[in-house]
Each structure stands twice: as C-alpha cells, then as structure tokens.
Amino acid sequence: MKKLIVLSVLLFGTLAANAQIRFGAKAGVNLSKINIDYTTLAQTVEESSITSYHLGGYIEFKAFPKLFIQPGLELHGLGGKVGTAPDDEKANMMYLRLPLHLVTRLNLGLGSIFAGAGPYAGYALSGTSESNGIKKDINFGNAVEDDYKKTDLGLSFLAGYQLKSGLNFSLGYQMGLSNNLPDDVAQVAKAKNANFSLSLGYSFKL
C-alpha cells in the first residue's frame, strides 16, 4: 500500500509538472455600471458608475506553447447609478462568476506580459438599491415583480504583467451580453452589466 501511495504521488507530480498547472488568487477594485437601453421607446437614461471590489481564484493549464486555459471562480460587487439626481437609483449587487479565459504569455524583462479573453457565467447572490434615501432589497428572478434575473452572461478580457516571483498586476473588462431584466420587462428595455477591474494577484506552479 505504501508503495502504491508513493507511486501515485510521483505519477501525479510528474503529470502536474508536464501539464504546467498553476494556481492563483487575486483581488482588487471594480468600477461598474448598468447599461440601460430602451428598445421600443424614444427614451434615454443617464448612467454612472459605482466603485466596489472583487476577489477570486483560478487554475491555469498549459494547452499549447504560450497558450493556457484558465478557469476561475470570482466574487464581484457590481451595479451602478441610473437616472438623474435627486431621483437616481443606485444598485449594489453581489455576483458569483465563473470565467473561462484563453490566455497567452510572452516573457519580458523581470517576468512576462499576459493577455486573455473568454466567456463568463454569473449568478446573483444578493443586492440592494437606494433612491431618495430609501433602501430596499433587490428581488432576483424572472417574474414581473422581480427587478433583475439571477443569471448574467458575457465576455471577459484581461491583460497584465507577472513577475517571476508570481506576483502579478492586471486590468480587466467584463462586458455583459445577456439582458438581466425579467422577460416581461425585457420586451421594452435591456439592462446589461459592464465592469472595469484592477487586480493584484499571486500565482504559483504546482
């Protein structure tokens, strides 16, 4: 049994080394807003951003030379202000996101530059809105009385620099593609998340 355990550990270590698996974590600042588009009405609304945060982790597998697959799990504070003061409404929402990036790297100086893109799927965990000093919980669902759907689908882009120590800095942009309004409201309007992120992270090779 001991020999089998030792052989299994050695085999796993060999496969991990050949696969060049990396684990990473990151956290940082979000600058997000909600893009509103009225599809049937000649009406526009003013949109502005709010500041929040994000944190998460990822695994990175080498697929081809200089090309890596990077799935992750992230917690994002999103939202925005819609309308004009004093009747504007501020929404703060927390999402759990699963991004899947295809990343390329290029050695440069004391480390490497990297860039990537791919889809993401998000799920709303909680949220509050405030208007005229009155706060309320956001209802997530697809019924007429709900405010937003729970799901959020879109594209994610990132670029940054990683030192040989594993410390890295990155910029990101997440562009929502799905209409997050309930189906009954979606016939006249669309609401999509948009977010810029600045991250500080660390990764290590297994």
N, C-alpha and C positions, 0 to 999 in steps of 0.2 A: 504494500500500500504506500509506504514512504517513497519507494522508487517511482511509483506511478504519479504521486503528487509532485515530486521533483521534476520528472519528465514533462508533466503538464505545465508547470511553471516555466520551464525552459522553452517549451514549444510556444507558449503564449508570449513570452518575452521576445522570441525570435520573430513571430508574426507581427507583433506590435512594432518592432524596430523596422521591419521591412515595409510595413504599411505607413510608417511615419505618422503615428497618431499623436495629435496634440490636444490637450485640454486647456481651456481658457476661461477667464471670467472678466467682466467689465462692468463699469458703472459710470454714470455721467448725467449731463443736463439735457433736457428736451425743450425745444421751442416749437409748440404745436398749435394748430388751428383747425377749425372745421370749415371746409369749403361748401357753401350753400349755393345751389343752382335751381332756380325755378324753371321747370321745363315747359309749362303752359301759360305762365303769367309774365307780363312785361314788367317784372319787378326784380330789383336787386337789393341785397342787404350788405351792410358793412361788416367785414370780418377782421378780427385781430387775434394775435397770438397770446398764449399764456406760457409761463415757464414751469416745468415740472422736472421729473427725474426718471432714470431707467437703471436697471441692473439685470444681470443675467449671466449665463454661461454657455459654452459651446464646445463641440468636439470637431476636430478637423482631420480629415483623411486625405492622404495623397492619392489622387486619381490618375494623373499623368504628370510628366515633368513640368514643374512650375504651375500646376493646376490642382486645386484642392476643393473638396466638398466639405462644407461647414454648416451642419445643422445646429440649431441653438434653441434655448428656452429663455425668454426675457419677460420682465415685468416692466410695463410702460405706463407712466402717467401722461394722459393725453387730454385734449379738449380744446377750448377756445372761447372767445367772446363773439357774440353775434348781435348785430343791431347797433344803435347809437345811444349814447348816454342821454338821459338817465334811465332809459328803458332797455338798455342792453342786457343780455343774459350771458352769464359766464358758466361754462360747464367744465367740471373736473371729473375725469373718468380714469379708472384703472383697468388696464388690459393685460392679459397673459398672451404672449405672442410666440409663435414658432416660426422663425425664419429659416430658410434653406438657401445659403449663399454658395455660388461657384466663385472661388477666389483664385487669383493669380498673384505671384510674388516675384520680386526682382531684387537681387542683392544690391545694396547701395550704401557705401560708407560704413558706419558702425552697425548696420543692420540691414533691413530690407523694407522696401515700399510694397504695399499690397492694395489691391482693389477687388471688389466683388459685387455681385448682383444676384437677385433671385426672388422668388415669391415668399410671402409670409401669410400665415393664418392667425387671426387674433380672436380672443374671446373676452367679452366684458365681464369684469368681476364686481365692480361697484361704481357708483358715480353720484355726484350731487350737482345741482345747478343753483344759481343765485341771481335774482333780479329784483331791483328796488329794495335791497336789503333783506329780502325773504329767501331763505334757503329751503330746498326740498330734495328728496332723493330722486334720482333718475330711474324711471321704470324701463327695464330692458325686456324686449320681447317683440312679437310681430302682430300684436293686437292693436286695434285703433286707439286704445287708451295708453299705449306704450309710447315712450319717447324715442328710443333707438333699438335696433336689433342687437342681439348679443354678439353676432359674428362680424368680423371685419377682415376683408381680404385685400391684398395689394402687392406692391413690389417694393423691395428694399435694396438700397445701394450703399456701399461703404468704400472708404479709401483711408489709408493711414500709413504710419511708419512704425516698425517694430525693431527694437534694439536686440542685440544678440542675447542679452540677459533675459528676454521675454517680455519686458515692459513695452507697452505699445500705446499709441495715441491714434484716434480715428475720428473721422467725420462721417455722418450717415444721413440719409434721407429716406423716409418711408412715405410712399405715395399710395393712398387708399384708392382702390378700384371699385369696390362694392358700394352700393347705396345703403347706408346704415339706417335709413328711415323705414318704419313699418310699411308693408305693402300698400295699405290704403292711402298713406300719405305720399308714398313714392310715385304715385301717378302724377303728382303736381310739383314735386320738389325732390332734390337729391342732396344728401349730406355725406361728405367723404372726409376722412381724416388725412391730414398732412403734417409731417413732423421732421424737423431737423434735430440731429443729436450730435453731441460732443462727448467722446468717451475716453476714459483712461482704463487700460486693461493690463492683464498679465497672462501669459500662456507658457506652458511647459510641455516638453516632449516626453511621452511615456516610454 
